[in-house]
Amino acid sequence: MSAGEDATGHREDSRRLSALAALVRSTHPGPVVAVTAAATAYALSIGRGPAGSAFVGTAVLAGQCSIGWHNDALDAERDQAAGRRDKPAAQGLVTRRVLALSAALAAVATVPLSLASGWRAALVHLIAVAWAWAYNLRLKASPLSFVPYMVAFGLLPCFVTLGAAGSPLPPWWVPAATALLGLAAHLANSVPDLEVDRLAGVVGLPHRLGRTGSLALAAAALAGAALLLGLGPRGSLGLLIAGIVVAAAGGGGAFLLALSHPNSRRPFALVVLVAMADIGLLLSQGHLGG
């Protein structure tokens, strides 16, 4: 092989790696990893075992990837017009066609991976993914933009428990708490893009509440989730206090950070960390959260 051919091969490898990295970034990897890890940990905590928990994790991962790729495929032109540097499609690093194809393949893979937990669990998970796709397609620009987040996050623990022996549902306060975490995530994630979204005609609940209203409601949702999880059947005053302190500090910190840095993604990252701390409260409750 000549030096020229070797250099060409290196360039091709570099382009493939760059395209793969762009595809991974288009999944919205931070939230994807957080949601997948939380679902897998919950499955382990309720006794699904290594194999069952692995199926939960891969099903959730496939579903989350399909949602992220679908979102970026739909928004590619709008993100490019807005000059979004956090979106690979807007920078021309991955094409809309590749994103759409990847979303479709991931959605197809989600079906058998979900069915590994049984048809009841699979149905619940596929409904959750469908709600998220509905958000991408239409609901993100409506006053009901919060509904897909609350429904999908609320159904996630149901998917996990329905795959356990006897197909039980979790206690009511578990999906109620995760639904509140979904609401907080939606609000905090939308705040940096309020003005850009309005210009593009996307006006969901956060845009109607405004920056301050959205952040205040997100903080309240985090506190509500901590209250529900800390007061679970096996909860204790110590857990409740710890949850409220974490939610107050994290929610308050995200609120102040977002007000001082309107275009920063760090408040959303902080909300994700608080949500993971709340999941820790859930895992401490024992089998099926109670």
FENKAMO-V138454 format. One record per backbone hydrogen bond with DSSP energy under -0.5 kcal/mol. NH is the residue of the N-H (numbers start at 0). CO is the residue of the C=O. If there is no record, write none. Layout:
nh = {NH:NH}
co = {CO:CO}
This chain:
nh = {5:6:7:8:9:10:11:12:13:14:15:16:17:18:19:20:21:22:23:24:25:26:27:31:32:33:34:35:36:37:38:39:40:41:42:43:44:45:46:47:51:52:53:54:55:56:57:58:59:60:61:62:63:64:65:66:67:68:69:70:71:72:73:74:75:75:78:79:80:81:82:83:84:86:87:89:90:90:91:92:93:98:99:100:101:102:103:104:105:106:107:108:109:110:110:111:112:113:114:115:116:117:121:122:123:124:125:126:127:128:129:130:131:132:133:134:135:136:137:138:139:140:141:144:146:147:148:149:150:151:152:153:154:155:156:158:159:160:161:162:162:163:166:167:170:173:174:175:176:177:178:179:180:181:182:183:184:185:186:187:188:189:190:191:192:193:196:197:198:199:200:201:202:204:207:208:209:212:213:214:215:216:217:218:219:220:221:222:223:224:225:226:227:228:229:230:231:234:239:240:241:242:243:244:245:246:247:248:249:250:251:252:253:254:255:256:257:258:259:260:263:268:269:270:271:272:273:274:275:276:277:278:279:280:281:282:283:284:285:288:289}
co = {1:2:3:4:5:6:7:8:9:10:11:12:13:14:15:16:17:18:19:20:21:23:24:27:28:29:30:31:32:33:34:35:36:37:38:39:40:41:43:42:47:48:49:50:51:52:53:54:55:56:57:58:59:60:61:62:63:64:65:66:67:68:69:70:71:72:74:75:76:77:79:78:82:83:85:86:86:87:88:87:87:94:95:96:97:98:99:100:101:102:103:104:105:106:107:107:108:109:110:111:113:114:117:118:119:120:121:122:123:124:125:126:127:128:129:130:131:132:133:133:134:137:138:141:143:143:144:145:146:147:148:149:150:151:152:154:155:156:157:158:159:160:163:160:287:170:170:171:172:173:174:175:176:177:178:179:180:181:182:183:184:185:186:187:189:190:192:193:194:195:197:196:200:141:203:204:205:208:209:210:211:212:213:214:215:216:217:218:219:220:221:222:223:224:225:226:228:231:235:236:237:238:239:240:241:242:243:244:245:246:247:248:249:250:251:252:253:254:255:256:260:264:265:266:267:268:269:270:271:272:273:274:275:276:277:278:279:281:282:285:286}
